Amino acid sequence: MNLMDYIIEQALILIPALYVLGIMLKQTSKIKDWTIPWILLVIGIIGAISLMGLNPNAIIQGILATGAAVYTNQLIKQSTEKKEQD
């Protein structure tokens, strides 16, 4: 599966930005963990709209970029925890 088949080049910058933002939000004690993906989703959609203009494709790209960022975070987290258990 090629990520470029789903997320356009303009929106790729959102993935690392959302990933870093998610790490920063995780370190704040006032924000509950379950709200972080929702916050990232809203920011991802706003970011995609600012890059591409207000259209349905921008909303979809924001959702996909947020999904990729959260998925990347989970891959790293689960891989790190698995290594610690072994």
Biotite code that builds the C-alpha atoms (Angstrom):
import biotite.structure as struc

atoms = struc.array([
    struc.Atom([0.000, 0.000, 0.000], chain_id="A", res_id=1, res_name="MET", atom_name="CA", element="C"),
    struc.Atom([1.396, 3.348, -1.028], chain_id="A", res_id=2, res_name="ASN", atom_name="CA", element="C"),
    struc.Atom([0.477, 6.273, 1.207], chain_id="A", res_id=3, res_name="LEU", atom_name="CA", element="C"),
    struc.Atom([0.670, 8.618, -1.785], chain_id="A", res_id=4, res_name="MET", atom_name="CA", element="C"),
    struc.Atom([-2.315, 6.812, -3.325], chain_id="A", res_id=5, res_name="ASP", atom_name="CA", element="C"),
    struc.Atom([-4.523, 8.205, -0.572], chain_id="A", res_id=6, res_name="TYR", atom_name="CA", element="C"),
    struc.Atom([-2.934, 11.356, 0.832], chain_id="A", res_id=7, res_name="ILE", atom_name="CA", element="C"),
    struc.Atom([-1.981, 14.055, -1.628], chain_id="A", res_id=8, res_name="ILE", atom_name="CA", element="C"),
    struc.Atom([1.441, 15.662, -1.508], chain_id="A", res_id=9, res_name="GLU", atom_name="CA", element="C"),
    struc.Atom([0.126, 18.954, -0.109], chain_id="A", res_id=10, res_name="GLN", atom_name="CA", element="C"),
    struc.Atom([-1.309, 17.223, 2.957], chain_id="A", res_id=11, res_name="ALA", atom_name="CA", element="C"),
    struc.Atom([1.767, 15.109, 3.781], chain_id="A", res_id=12, res_name="LEU", atom_name="CA", element="C"),
    struc.Atom([3.224, 17.927, 5.885], chain_id="A", res_id=13, res_name="ILE", atom_name="CA", element="C"),
    struc.Atom([0.290, 17.516, 8.262], chain_id="A", res_id=14, res_name="LEU", atom_name="CA", element="C"),
    struc.Atom([1.345, 14.003, 9.338], chain_id="A", res_id=15, res_name="ILE", atom_name="CA", element="C"),
    struc.Atom([4.592, 14.897, 11.160], chain_id="A", res_id=16, res_name="PRO", atom_name="CA", element="C"),
    struc.Atom([3.055, 18.136, 12.430], chain_id="A", res_id=17, res_name="ALA", atom_name="CA", element="C"),
    struc.Atom([0.109, 16.271, 13.948], chain_id="A", res_id=18, res_name="LEU", atom_name="CA", element="C"),
    struc.Atom([2.407, 13.566, 15.312], chain_id="A", res_id=19, res_name="TYR", atom_name="CA", element="C"),
    struc.Atom([4.561, 16.115, 17.158], chain_id="A", res_id=20, res_name="VAL", atom_name="CA", element="C"),
    struc.Atom([1.487, 17.993, 18.355], chain_id="A", res_id=21, res_name="LEU", atom_name="CA", element="C"),
    struc.Atom([0.068, 14.730, 19.687], chain_id="A", res_id=22, res_name="GLY", atom_name="CA", element="C"),
    struc.Atom([3.258, 14.077, 21.656], chain_id="A", res_id=23, res_name="ILE", atom_name="CA", element="C"),
    struc.Atom([3.074, 17.581, 23.094], chain_id="A", res_id=24, res_name="MET", atom_name="CA", element="C"),
    struc.Atom([-0.588, 17.154, 24.051], chain_id="A", res_id=25, res_name="LEU", atom_name="CA", element="C"),
    struc.Atom([0.201, 13.806, 25.695], chain_id="A", res_id=26, res_name="LYS", atom_name="CA", element="C"),
    struc.Atom([2.695, 15.525, 28.000], chain_id="A", res_id=27, res_name="GLN", atom_name="CA", element="C"),
    struc.Atom([0.136, 18.013, 29.303], chain_id="A", res_id=28, res_name="THR", atom_name="CA", element="C"),
    struc.Atom([-1.689, 16.860, 32.409], chain_id="A", res_id=29, res_name="SER", atom_name="CA", element="C"),
    struc.Atom([-4.842, 18.893, 31.749], chain_id="A", res_id=30, res_name="LYS", atom_name="CA", element="C"),
    struc.Atom([-5.762, 17.032, 28.549], chain_id="A", res_id=31, res_name="ILE", atom_name="CA", element="C"),
    struc.Atom([-7.183, 13.539, 28.890], chain_id="A", res_id=32, res_name="LYS", atom_name="CA", element="C"),
    struc.Atom([-5.683, 10.883, 26.619], chain_id="A", res_id=33, res_name="ASP", atom_name="CA", element="C"),
    struc.Atom([-8.983, 10.002, 24.962], chain_id="A", res_id=34, res_name="TRP", atom_name="CA", element="C"),
    struc.Atom([-9.431, 13.584, 23.736], chain_id="A", res_id=35, res_name="THR", atom_name="CA", element="C"),
    struc.Atom([-6.066, 13.785, 21.959], chain_id="A", res_id=36, res_name="ILE", atom_name="CA", element="C"),
    struc.Atom([-7.167, 11.997, 18.733], chain_id="A", res_id=37, res_name="PRO", atom_name="CA", element="C"),
    struc.Atom([-10.258, 14.217, 18.575], chain_id="A", res_id=38, res_name="TRP", atom_name="CA", element="C"),
    struc.Atom([-8.198, 17.376, 19.026], chain_id="A", res_id=39, res_name="ILE", atom_name="CA", element="C"),
    struc.Atom([-5.780, 16.181, 16.345], chain_id="A", res_id=40, res_name="LEU", atom_name="CA", element="C"),
    struc.Atom([-8.694, 15.416, 14.017], chain_id="A", res_id=41, res_name="LEU", atom_name="CA", element="C"),
    struc.Atom([-10.066, 18.941, 14.283], chain_id="A", res_id=42, res_name="VAL", atom_name="CA", element="C"),
    struc.Atom([-6.604, 20.453, 13.796], chain_id="A", res_id=43, res_name="ILE", atom_name="CA", element="C"),
    struc.Atom([-5.904, 18.096, 10.881], chain_id="A", res_id=44, res_name="GLY", atom_name="CA", element="C"),
    struc.Atom([-9.093, 19.105, 9.101], chain_id="A", res_id=45, res_name="ILE", atom_name="CA", element="C"),
    struc.Atom([-8.429, 22.799, 9.722], chain_id="A", res_id=46, res_name="ILE", atom_name="CA", element="C"),
    struc.Atom([-4.861, 22.359, 8.478], chain_id="A", res_id=47, res_name="GLY", atom_name="CA", element="C"),
    struc.Atom([-5.992, 20.608, 5.308], chain_id="A", res_id=48, res_name="ALA", atom_name="CA", element="C"),
    struc.Atom([-8.611, 23.269, 4.658], chain_id="A", res_id=49, res_name="ILE", atom_name="CA", element="C"),
    struc.Atom([-5.980, 25.978, 5.073], chain_id="A", res_id=50, res_name="SER", atom_name="CA", element="C"),
    struc.Atom([-3.736, 24.189, 2.572], chain_id="A", res_id=51, res_name="LEU", atom_name="CA", element="C"),
    struc.Atom([-6.378, 23.207, 0.020], chain_id="A", res_id=52, res_name="MET", atom_name="CA", element="C"),
    struc.Atom([-9.335, 25.495, 0.555], chain_id="A", res_id=53, res_name="GLY", atom_name="CA", element="C"),
    struc.Atom([-12.767, 24.596, 1.861], chain_id="A", res_id=54, res_name="LEU", atom_name="CA", element="C"),
    struc.Atom([-13.935, 21.539, -0.066], chain_id="A", res_id=55, res_name="ASN", atom_name="CA", element="C"),
    struc.Atom([-14.856, 17.932, 0.710], chain_id="A", res_id=56, res_name="PRO", atom_name="CA", element="C"),
    struc.Atom([-11.469, 16.655, -0.467], chain_id="A", res_id=57, res_name="ASN", atom_name="CA", element="C"),
    struc.Atom([-9.685, 18.847, 2.096], chain_id="A", res_id=58, res_name="ALA", atom_name="CA", element="C"),
    struc.Atom([-11.817, 17.411, 4.889], chain_id="A", res_id=59, res_name="ILE", atom_name="CA", element="C"),
    struc.Atom([-11.049, 13.869, 3.747], chain_id="A", res_id=60, res_name="ILE", atom_name="CA", element="C"),
    struc.Atom([-7.337, 14.673, 3.509], chain_id="A", res_id=61, res_name="GLN", atom_name="CA", element="C"),
    struc.Atom([-7.393, 16.088, 7.041], chain_id="A", res_id=62, res_name="GLY", atom_name="CA", element="C"),
    struc.Atom([-9.015, 12.907, 8.319], chain_id="A", res_id=63, res_name="ILE", atom_name="CA", element="C"),
    struc.Atom([-6.500, 10.708, 6.478], chain_id="A", res_id=64, res_name="LEU", atom_name="CA", element="C"),
    struc.Atom([-3.505, 12.731, 7.684], chain_id="A", res_id=65, res_name="ALA", atom_name="CA", element="C"),
    struc.Atom([-4.757, 12.542, 11.266], chain_id="A", res_id=66, res_name="THR", atom_name="CA", element="C"),
    struc.Atom([-5.280, 8.811, 10.931], chain_id="A", res_id=67, res_name="GLY", atom_name="CA", element="C"),
    struc.Atom([-1.743, 8.359, 9.624], chain_id="A", res_id=68, res_name="ALA", atom_name="CA", element="C"),
    struc.Atom([-0.296, 10.403, 12.495], chain_id="A", res_id=69, res_name="ALA", atom_name="CA", element="C"),
    struc.Atom([-2.233, 8.517, 15.185], chain_id="A", res_id=70, res_name="VAL", atom_name="CA", element="C"),
    struc.Atom([-1.413, 5.175, 13.541], chain_id="A", res_id=71, res_name="TYR", atom_name="CA", element="C"),
    struc.Atom([2.291, 6.083, 13.446], chain_id="A", res_id=72, res_name="THR", atom_name="CA", element="C"),
    struc.Atom([2.156, 6.976, 17.123], chain_id="A", res_id=73, res_name="ASN", atom_name="CA", element="C"),
    struc.Atom([0.546, 3.648, 17.971], chain_id="A", res_id=74, res_name="GLN", atom_name="CA", element="C"),
    struc.Atom([3.070, 1.682, 15.888], chain_id="A", res_id=75, res_name="LEU", atom_name="CA", element="C"),
    struc.Atom([5.947, 3.318, 17.723], chain_id="A", res_id=76, res_name="ILE", atom_name="CA", element="C"),
    struc.Atom([4.272, 2.977, 21.116], chain_id="A", res_id=77, res_name="LYS", atom_name="CA", element="C"),
    struc.Atom([3.340, -0.685, 20.663], chain_id="A", res_id=78, res_name="GLN", atom_name="CA", element="C"),
    struc.Atom([6.767, -1.594, 19.250], chain_id="A", res_id=79, res_name="SER", atom_name="CA", element="C"),
    struc.Atom([8.538, 0.118, 22.143], chain_id="A", res_id=80, res_name="THR", atom_name="CA", element="C"),
    struc.Atom([6.338, -1.559, 24.753], chain_id="A", res_id=81, res_name="GLU", atom_name="CA", element="C"),
    struc.Atom([6.809, -4.951, 23.095], chain_id="A", res_id=82, res_name="LYS", atom_name="CA", element="C"),
    struc.Atom([10.604, -4.589, 23.232], chain_id="A", res_id=83, res_name="LYS", atom_name="CA", element="C"),
    struc.Atom([10.409, -3.724, 26.936], chain_id="A", res_id=84, res_name="GLU", atom_name="CA", element="C"),
    struc.Atom([8.320, -6.839, 27.633], chain_id="A", res_id=85, res_name="GLN", atom_name="CA", element="C"),
    struc.Atom([10.769, -9.156, 25.835], chain_id="A", res_id=86, res_name="ASP", atom_name="CA", element="C"),
])
